[in-house]
Amino acid sequence: MIEDLIRKNRSCRRFYQRHPLETDLLKDLVNLARLSASGHNKQPLTYILSGDPATNEAIFPCLGWAAHLKDWSGPKEGERPSGYIIILGDTQISKDFGVDHGIAAQSILLGAREKGLAGCMIGTINRNRIRKIFDLDDRYDVLLVIALGEPRETVVIEAVLPDGDTRYWRDEKHVHHVPKRDLKNIILDVR
């Protein structure tokens, strides 16, 4: 059921790094994005795939990992992603990517979850460094990076406390807690 898949699809930031991700698997995930909706059906997204440890090592320091976890600078060696999908916008197709990259990223992450993998959509990116690593033509905008791998952490959904704080946190057992607003608080009754 789709609700179960969505509940399981939490941002995962720690992985079993040695679990390899084959290029064909990454292509299968991008194919899900390809089949997803696109504004005006322009399909302006392009992807860079990496399951290669050396390339992954070059990508890793370009990423910001968890703004609310102030005492954590990101996954340590052995817990890093074993694959990445970098989502690019091709400006020769469109100058405005709308929400296409969000739709594509969600499709990729749901597909990964269905395969027993997990991932994290990352928007805090050193874009200039990514451009240099891959010698990207100016026509491509770096939009998002998706980190992927076999999950090494437990992520649970919690109710938002009465103070309304939605910041995620980790407990002493390193379980990652993600508060979500209640359904009755997000539907506006305008009758």
ABEGO torsion letter per residue (X at the ends): XAAAAAAABBBBABBBAABBBBAAAAAAAAAAAAABBBBGGAGABBBBBBABAAAAAAAAAABBABAABAABAEBBBGABBABBBBBBBBAAABABAEAAAAAAAAAAAAAAAAAGBBBBBBABBBAAAAAAAAGBBAABBBABBBBBEBBABBBBBBBBBAAGBABBBBBAAGBBBBBBBBAAAABBBAX
